[in-house]
Amino acid sequence: MREQKFKSKKQFFWKFNQLKKNVVIKPCLQPDGEWIRERNRIELAVSARVRWELGLEGWNKWMECGYKDIGHLAEAYGIR
């Protein structure tokens, strides 16, 4: 899309509404701060439990691996 200069607020909002109708502009859903704090707390608790079980050397190897399914690990450990 090329850069466009608007001469008025009316022109800007007209173009904005046209883009919304054509689904060029999509709403961005963002999590709230409480949800982020809760997920961080669970992730830290799971990390501490895994480190306690595997020891430092095993934990370092586990951290080098890719994706970790924190949700399922939390369920398995009973972390809420």
C-alpha positions in Angstrom: 0.0 0.0 0.0 1.4 3.4 -0.9 1.9 6.2 1.5 -0.9 8.6 1.6 -1.2 12.1 3.1 -4.5 13.1 4.6 -5.9 16.6 4.3 -8.4 16.2 7.1 -9.7 14.0 9.9 -12.8 13.3 7.8 -10.6 11.9 5.0 -8.5 9.8 7.4 -11.5 8.2 9.0 -13.2 7.6 5.7 -10.1 5.7 4.5 -9.8 3.9 7.8 -13.4 2.7 7.6 -12.9 1.5 4.0 -9.9 -0.5 5.1 -11.9 -2.0 8.0 -14.7 -3.0 5.6 -12.2 -4.7 3.3 -10.6 -6.5 6.3 -7.2 -4.9 5.6 -7.1 -3.8 9.2 -7.8 -6.6 11.7 -8.3 -6.2 15.4 -5.3 -7.3 17.5 -6.3 -9.3 20.6 -3.9 -8.9 23.4 -3.9 -10.8 26.7 -4.4 -8.8 29.9 -1.6 -8.3 32.4 -3.1 -10.7 35.0 -3.1 -13.6 32.5 0.6 -12.8 31.6 1.6 -12.7 35.3 -0.2 -16.0 35.9 1.5 -17.7 33.0 4.9 -16.4 34.1 4.3 -17.7 37.6 3.4 -21.2 36.3 6.4 -21.3 33.9 8.8 -20.3 36.8 7.2 -23.0 39.1 7.6 -25.7 36.4 11.1 -24.6 35.6 12.0 -24.9 39.3 10.5 -28.3 39.6 12.2 -29.6 36.5 15.5 -28.2 37.7 15.0 -29.9 41.1 14.3 -33.2 39.5 17.0 -33.2 36.8 19.7 -31.4 38.6 21.8 -28.6 37.1 23.4 -30.6 34.3 20.1 -32.3 33.2 18.2 -29.0 33.4 20.8 -27.3 31.1 20.3 -30.1 28.5 16.5 -29.7 28.9 16.8 -25.9 28.3 18.8 -26.4 25.1 16.0 -28.4 23.6 13.3 -26.6 21.7 9.6 -26.1 22.7 8.4 -27.0 26.1 4.8 -27.7 26.8 4.6 -25.8 30.1 0.8 -26.3 30.4 0.9 -30.1 30.3 4.0 -30.2 32.7 2.1 -28.0 35.1 -0.9 -30.3 35.1 1.4 -33.3 35.6 3.1 -31.7 38.6 -0.2 -30.4 40.0 0.8 -26.7 39.7 -2.1 -24.3 39.4 
